[in-house]
């Protein structure tokens, strides 16, 4: 009596290997639609269930290794495990970028209270928000204008982006550490792996 089990197992392994190669080659996370598009024109194009199963298998294969399969807002990606960072970071000469307390507080307020205007951020922090901070966060594609408050002057309202979620390994904003578990904004930084803030100067209280 013949069985298709060995053939099916080989097909599943082949599919897992294809997804692994694609995720390694990609410069950004790949969505399920993008993974499906790898098989356009194939006579036996795998279904979404098969791709999900292959991703689960790939995740299991990565257990105990230096890389992990992670699902973020934009899709799936293979990345170095955080505990490997001290060694892998030595491949690059430049130091990791450090951010000022003012920038981190501004980002945290936008993340937790979005949509929020610049004036509302200043009301909470008690100091003015530098234009350079907003520019830096927008250039990093961590925040964007999501609308305008319906008040005189129609100030811009800011919210976080999909890139923000991807950077911090989040599938959704609901995965942020609950504010109820954070005594102050200092508690946000280690939980988001932002490191210690650098000192900043030149901030002024709002007029």
N, C-alpha and C positions, 0 to 999 in steps of 0.2 A: 504494500500500500504506500502510495506517495504522499508527501505532505508539502505544503507551501511554506511551512514555518521557516526553514533556512533561507528561502528566497525572500520572504517578507522581512526577516531580520537584516539581511544584506541591504535591502532597499531602505529600511529605516536608518541603518548606519550611514548609507550613502547620503541620504537626505540631511542627517545631522552634520556630516562632514561638509556638505555644501553650505549650510547655514553658518557653520563655524568659520569657514574660509571667507564668506561674504562679510561677516561681522568683524573679522580681523582686518579686512581690506578697507572697510568703510571708515570715513573720516568723521562720521556722526552716527547717532543711533538710527536703527532701521525699524520702520513700522512694519506691521504685519502685511500691509498692502505692498510695501517695497520688497519684502521677502517673497511674497507671492509672485511679484513681477519677475523674479529670477527665473521662473519656470514658464514664462510666456512662450507659447509655441510648442511646448513639450506635449507629446502625445498622452503621457500619463502625468499630468500636472497634479501635484499633491494638494489635497484640500486643506482648509484652515485647521481642522482637527489634527491632521498629520503634522503640520508645521508646529502647532502647539506641543504635540508629543515630542517632536524632535528638539524643540527648545528646552523642554523639561529634561530630556536625556542629556543635552549639552550642559545644562546647569548641574546635573548630577555628576557628569564627567569632570567638572571643574572643582568639585569638592576636594579639599586638601591640597589644592594647587595655588600658584601665585596669582592666578587670574580668576575672575568671577563673571558670570553672566548676570547682568542687572537690567531690570525693566525700569525705564524712566518715562517722563512725560511724552517724549518723541518716539519711543519704541524700545528696542533692545540693543544692548551693546556689551562687548567684552572689554573689561577694564582690569587694571592692576588692583589687587586688593590693598586696602588702606594700610594694612600692617607691613606691606612691602615697600611703602613710600620712602623710608629712610635710605634704602639701598638704591632703588630705581632713580631717585632724585639726583643721585651723583652722576648720572649720565649727562646732566645739563649744568653748565657753569653758572648761569644766572640764579640768583636767589629767588625763592617764591615771593610773589608780590604780597606786600602787607598793606592793610587798609587802616585809615584813621578811624578813631572812635566816632567822629561825626558821620563819616560815610556808613559805618556799620549800623549806627543807630537809625540813620535815615532809611537804610535798606530794610531793617527790621520793622520799622513803623509801616513802611509801604507793604511789606509782606503780610503783616498781621492785621492791618486796618484798611486795606485797599477796598474800594478806591479812595484815595486820600489826596488832598491838595498840598501844595508846598506850604501855604499859610497854616494849614492844620498841623503839619509836621512841626513847624516853628512854634505853634502854640504848645505842643506837647513837650518839645525839647527846651523851650525857653530861650533859644538863640536862633539867629537867622540861618537858613540853609544856603550854603555857597552854591553858586551856579556851576562851579567846577565839579561839585559832588553829583549834581543831577546829570551833568554832561558825562561824567565817568560811568555812572550807572547805565545811562542810555547807550554809550559806546560799547560797554560790555554786553549789551542786550539783556540786561537783567530786569530793567523796568521799561515801560512804555506809557504813553498817554492813552488812556482808555475812554476819555470823555471830558466833558467840561461841567463844572458845578453850575447849577441854574441859579446863580446869584450875580449881583452887579460885578462886572469885569469878567465873568465866566472863566474863572481860573481852571487850569488844566488839572485833571485828576489822574493820578499815577497808579499803576498796578504792575505786578510782576509778569514775567514772560515764560514761555515754554523753555527758553534757554536757561532761565534761572532755575527752574525745576530740574532740568537735565544736569546742570552744574553741581547741584547739591544732592543728586541721586534720589530725587523725589518723583513719584508718579503724579501727585496732585498736591495742591496747597494744603489739603487736609492732613498731610503727613508731616507738616511742621510740628516741632515740639509744642505741646499745649502751653499756652501762656499761664495757665493755672499752676503749671509745674515749674515756672521760671519766675524767680523773685524779682529780677530786674533784667534789663537788656544785656547785661554782662553775661547772663546765662545762655543767651542765644548763640554766642560765638563758638564756644567749644562744641555745642551740639550740632552746629552746621559746619564744623571743622574749618573755621575761618582763622583760627589762631588768635594770638593776643593782638589787640589793636595798638597801633603806634600812636604816639602822642601827637596832638595837633594843636595849632595855635592860630590866632587871627580871627576866631569866631567872635561875632558881636551879638549882643542881645538885640532882639528885634525892636524897632522903633515903636 
